[in-house]
Amino acid sequence: MTDQTRTVLVGVDGSEASADAVRWAARLASERDLELELVHCLQLAGLVYGGGLAGSAVLFEGIREGGERIVAEARELALSVDASLEIDSEVLTDSAAALLIARSHRSRMVVLGRTGTGGFTGMLVGATTSAVVSHAGCPVAVVRGRHGDGPVPQDGPVAVGVDGSPNSEAAIAAAFEEASFRRVPLVAAHAWADVVYDSAEGMARLMPQWETLQPTEERLLAQRLAGWQEKYPDVEVRRKLVRDRPRHVLLAESDRAQLLVVGSRGRGGFAGMLLGSTSQALVHHASCPVLVVREPKR
């Protein structure tokens, strides 16, 4: 990552998805000599009616004890990965999304599960995860699995989406660092048929033949990777240039990868968008953990 902070921040809520996130974050912190921060925010909505606090002190204390138990179990799980980890943990009454977003500005990475205990049945990504990915001040890892087909293989490559945007450049930097740390190849995927027209009568008629565009797209991919290949000569780079939509290519790569890295918003996004459609699709549907990286503020 580009910042020098040493904290990996994990939101925990007692769900199985949260446990997966804790294990993933603990391994990362252990391998890179980082500190782990576990936070749980109490769900107090049931105590409030009409704007006033209706719940008793006994009920509130019961909720707090439940939160303390969730954090203690998460801490124990992290220590089972590495007993020497430095771990801070807290139980708070803040909004989970607001707290994680605020603390992300002093964290190296935020790690979250794909869904939480507060999500509706069938939701692919919980509301807290979606909000944090959209607004965090540091990279956010959403820990996803193989859709019931077993654990993500640890010998798979790191995959990154390349499109030439500033967010893509930040994602490339993070992807090379991840591949180097993990000692695995890097798949750099550039999909250059990423514009969809409503009909054959639209601007598609004005587009040149794909064959005439391919050399330009090949140069773009080579240029975006060149400096990083010099910085990380240990990383084997596999270039993938595909005439398809980015989400299709990257979702396919997630079936083989151990980590998928993307920018928060690509070249097709509207000004002011916090999370592009491709990144959203990957966070919801990828078959491996997804690391969403935002362009550094200047």
PyMOL commands that set and color helices and strands:
alter all, ss='L'
color gray80, all
select helices_A, chain A and resi 16-32+45-47+57-81+96-104+127-135+166-182+203-206+210-231+246-254+277-285
alter helices_A, ss='H'
color red, helices_A
select strands_A, chain A and resi 7-11+35-41+48-49+52-53+87-92+109-113+140-143+158-161+186-191+237-242+259-263+290-293
alter strands_A, ss='S'
color yellow, strands_A
deselect
rebuild
show_as cartoon
